[in-house]
Amino acid sequence: MHIEKPASISPGGRWRSALTDPVNTAIVALGFTQIIAWGTTLYALGVLGKPIAHDTGWSQSIVYGGLTIGLLASGAVSMPVGRWLDRRGGREVMCVGSLLAAAGLAMLAHVQSPSAYLAAWVVVGVAMRLTLYDAAFAALVQLAPARGRRAISLVTLFGGLASTLLWPAGAALEFLYGWRNTLLAFAALNALVCLPLHYFALRRRPALDDAPATPIQSAAAPDATPHLAGSQRTWAMVLFSIVMAASAIVTGAMAAHLVPVLAATGIDPRAAVGLASVKGVAQTLARLVDLVFGRNLHAIELGRLTILLLPLAFVALIFGGVGWVAAVVFVVLFGAANGLATIVRGAVPLTLFGPAGYGEVLGKLAVPILIMNASAPAAFAIIAENQGMPTAIAATTGVAMLAVAAMETMAFWYRRTQRHPLTSA
């Protein structure tokens, strides 16, 4: 009896298949839209905050308070947006988000009073919830549930370039044309680039979600374990919310105070600015390592490693002495943790709860994350001003250790209730 061997696919055919695959198309498109969305909204004040304050005469608290208002607005709409994503799909939600981002940035470009400025940030904040990682992750999981974790990791590689690309571009535009015209340019990017990419790249599902055809597409799901339901689902949500909220306090505080923290090690403040940029490099390298070597690592194990890096970074800072060595080790460890935390935020819920209702799950988890991100910079500043920078760093270290304790508790609970060894399936 003759058994025919399946026809092999030529390298050229595999590449053509990869290039025409709708999931790969969505990953690349969302990668570019994430660069623009992050760079023109959440990161915008990194280069425009001081020019806005100088030109308007408004206080720093008002100018940077706009971002806090935006994050709180994101948190306020997070759960209904999650349900909207599940019900209508990522295409509609992200297209509306691009339009809102364009409108909000155009409003910011024309404000003449603090009240109008803060109101515009409400619009931008809602747009952030509709366009940033949580929405993109949900859109990708809808397209290909079995390839969701791999897709999430790939998109975060693009997103990590947002500040690297948009900060220099924004600074150059501001220098040449002023902050108002720069915001108009940012609005145009969202309307003319992000909107069509969201519309066309998310237009349909692939024919076979769970049967990747090429090596580029394929990624065995290491987390193929039964999804949690009932009280177990509730407990997992609570435990993971504590992990993410605690880590969000740490990352949110450092988003605003990384340079002063580095300067506290004794290095020159101007050198601290340059060293802070190493965080982005470490963040991207950590994501690359996960992409290449982490495919067989259970999402909870990735979470344990990621969260553990946070207190280790601060321990190196506290006990490493004064000077460059402690500062560099801190930035590298913190940057790696920050980069991987984004993947953990999307991968762990997908592993525990599955693709059904994934948008709503991310919406619920995003509420404490956004609230902590919004309040952490101010809390750190208050402690540093009243008790000194060492006390503020020690308090942040304590919160990082709380995140580790919560993550370890969650891993222990999961192993015990599921009798799962947290290894590759």
WODANOR-V559399 format. One record per helix or strand of 3 or more residues. SS is the DSSP state (2 for helix, 1 for strand). FROM is the first residue (numbers start at 0). TO is the last residue. If there is no record, write none. Layout:
# WODANOR-V559399
ss=SS from=FROM to=TO
ss=SS from=FROM to=TO
This chain:
# WODANOR-V559399
ss=2 from=10 to=19
ss=2 from=21 to=39
ss=2 from=44 to=55
ss=2 from=59 to=87
ss=2 from=89 to=109
ss=2 from=113 to=130
ss=2 from=132 to=142
ss=2 from=144 to=158
ss=2 from=161 to=176
ss=2 from=178 to=200
ss=2 from=229 to=262
ss=2 from=268 to=275
ss=2 from=277 to=292
ss=2 from=298 to=318
ss=2 from=323 to=352
ss=2 from=357 to=386
ss=2 from=388 to=417
